[in-house]
Each structure stands twice: as structure tokens, then as C-alpha cells.
Amino acid sequence: MSPRPKNKTEEERIDELANEKLAELLSIVDLRKIVTVDRPRGIVYIGGSRVDAGRLANLKAEAEFFIASDLWNLLYETPKELAHKAMFVAGESIDDMKKGRSMLYVLSSQKNIIDTFRSYIPKK
């Protein structure tokens, strides 16, 4: 028996598109709000689209304001303390260490997003 040809049938393409659409509908993530950075070229994308200079300048101002706010300090320091307790005070297993590390990873990711916008330098 010869292997099946590599070309997808119309039914297979429809199934693939339906599965992609279903995954998109069931996703809890709003893909239009995902920040990615092309570091070598210094380009910031949100939702896969390049961010224009005006929006970047606005996000930079928001990041500067937010990082200096009392709310940011509360949102950053409280989970950091909870992670410390989970890992070193009340932790009894490797799972407690993993839980704490996961919390610290989330905090680091949030800080990196803010720092990405804070470091934006408008081109003149």
C-alpha cells in the first residue's frame, strides 16, 4: 500500500480550519493583546501588528506612571512575599518550590512587559 499523498483534501483543510477556529473560540487568551518584541530590530508588536510611534509613546507614559504607583508596588510585592513563604517558610516539598518559582516567573514577565514600554525611545 502506498503512502497517502501529502496534498490535503478539501475536507482535511475544512477540518483543520474548523479546529483552529474552535481553539480560538475556546481560548481564554485575547491574542490581540499579546506583546512580542523583535529585539534585534527594536520593533514592538501587539497582537501580531507593529505598534505605531504614537501608541508606543502613550504606553511608555502609562508604564512610567504605573511603575511609580502604589498599586504596582502592592501587586508586585504581595505575590513576591507569598512566593517567598511558599518556597522557604511553609514549603515542605518540591511542589511548593515550583509554586513559588511560578509566581516569581509571572511577576518577572509582567515587569518585563512594563520595562519594554518604559525603555521605548521615540525616533526624531
C-alpha positions in Angstrom: 0.0 0.0 0.0 1.5 3.4 -1.0 1.6 6.2 1.5 -1.2 8.8 1.3 -0.3 11.9 -0.8 0.9 15.0 1.0 -1.8 17.2 -0.6 -4.6 17.9 1.8 -8.1 17.2 0.6 -10.7 19.9 0.8 -12.3 18.0 3.8 -9.0 17.9 5.6 -8.5 21.7 5.1 -12.0 22.4 6.3 -11.4 20.2 9.4 -8.1 22.0 10.1 -9.7 25.4 9.8 -12.7 24.3 12.0 -10.3 23.1 14.7 -8.3 26.3 14.6 -11.5 28.4 14.9 -12.7 26.2 17.8 -9.4 26.6 19.6 -9.6 30.3 19.1 -13.1 30.5 20.4 -12.3 28.3 23.5 -9.1 30.2 24.3 -9.1 32.4 27.4 -6.3 34.5 25.8 -7.1 37.6 23.8 -4.5 37.2 21.0 -5.0 40.9 20.1 -3.4 41.8 23.5 -0.2 39.8 23.3 3.1 41.8 23.3 6.1 40.5 21.4 9.3 42.2 20.7 11.8 41.8 17.8 14.8 42.8 19.8 17.4 42.9 17.1 15.3 45.3 15.0 13.7 47.1 18.1 10.2 46.5 16.9 7.2 46.0 19.3 4.2 44.1 18.2 0.8 43.8 19.9 -1.5 41.1 18.6 0.9 40.5 15.7 0.7 44.0 14.4 3.5 46.5 14.6 2.8 49.3 17.2 2.9 52.8 15.8 5.0 55.5 17.5 2.0 57.3 19.0 0.7 54.3 20.8 4.3 53.4 21.9 4.7 56.9 23.4 1.3 56.5 25.2 2.3 53.1 26.5 5.6 54.5 27.7 3.9 57.2 29.7 1.4 54.7 31.1 4.3 52.3 32.1 6.2 55.2 33.8 3.0 56.2 35.7 2.1 52.6 36.7 5.6 51.5 37.9 5.6 54.6 40.2 2.2 53.9 41.6 1.3 52.4 44.9 -0.9 49.9 43.2 2.0 48.4 41.3 4.0 48.1 44.5 1.1 46.2 46.1 0.6 44.0 43.1 4.3 43.2 42.9 5.4 42.9 46.5 2.4 40.9 47.8 2.9 37.9 45.4 6.6 38.1 45.9 6.1 37.6 49.7 3.6 34.8 49.1 6.2 33.1 46.8 8.9 33.5 49.5 6.6 32.0 52.1 5.6 29.1 49.8 9.2 28.3 49.0 11.1 28.9 52.2 8.8 29.3 55.2 5.9 26.9 54.8 7.2 24.9 51.9 7.6 21.2 52.5 8.0 19.7 49.1 9.4 20.3 45.6 5.9 21.3 44.6 6.0 24.2 47.0 9.2 25.3 45.4 7.7 25.0 41.9 4.7 27.0 43.0 6.9 29.9 44.3 9.0 29.9 41.2 5.9 30.0 39.0 4.7 33.1 41.0 8.0 34.8 40.6 8.1 34.0 36.9 4.7 35.7 36.4 5.9 38.8 38.3 9.1 38.8 36.2 7.0 38.6 33.0 4.8 41.5 34.0 7.8 43.6 34.9 9.5 42.8 31.6 6.4 44.0 29.7 6.4 47.2 31.6 10.1 47.7 31.1 9.7 47.1 27.4 7.4 50.1 27.1 9.5 52.2 29.6 12.6 51.7 27.5 10.9 53.0 24.3 12.9 55.9 22.9 10.9 57.9 20.2 12.8 58.4 17.0 13.3 62.0 16.0 
